[in-house]
Amino acid sequence: MALAALLVALLIWPAGVGAAEILQVRGGSLLQLGDQNRSYTVQLACISVSADHEIEAIAWLRQAAPRRTKVNLRPMGQEQGVLLARVQPLAAATDLGSGLLAAGLAEPRAGAVDACP
């Protein structure tokens, strides 16, 4: 129920005003985000990072979206209690998952939802 409320809040919250921001890169496709007084874990939707590319993907994410970078979220569901979302820095033209794909550090996720590029 709390996740559903979070998804609704993220969808209707105005972009830029109180936007989520990156608190920590926790893995090649796992971020810790926060907005105001909440923090939550977000798995980048639509992609999968292999163990071979994990370190490079973490470095790429930290360079592309350093701590405190404001981001827009496009929730795509949940998996084992973790929010799946496309995450796009406000100043960027593409989301982080697409960037990892373009850099050759990720692959399209098997069984990804239809809204994935």
C-alpha positions, 0 to 999 in steps of 0.5 A: 500500500505504501508503494502505491502511495509513493507511485501516485505521489511521484506521478503527480508531483511537479517536476523540479519542485521537490524533485527526487535527488540521487543520494547514492549509487548502490549498484550498476542499476540500483540507486538510493533516491530521496525527496524532502524527508524520505529515501527509497531504493530504485532499480533502473527499469528496462536494463540488466547489468552483468557482473562483468560490467558492474564496476564500470556501470557504477562509475558511469552512473556516478559520473552521469548523475553525481550525488544531489543530482535532481531527477525525474522518475517514471515508475514502471512497477515494483519487484520484490518491494523495490521500485522499478523506474526510468530515472532521468536527470532534469538536465539530461535528454535521456534516462540513465538506463538508456545511457548505460545501454548506449555505453555498452554497460547494460543489456535490455532486461528480459521480460521488461515491460512494454513501455521500455525503449 
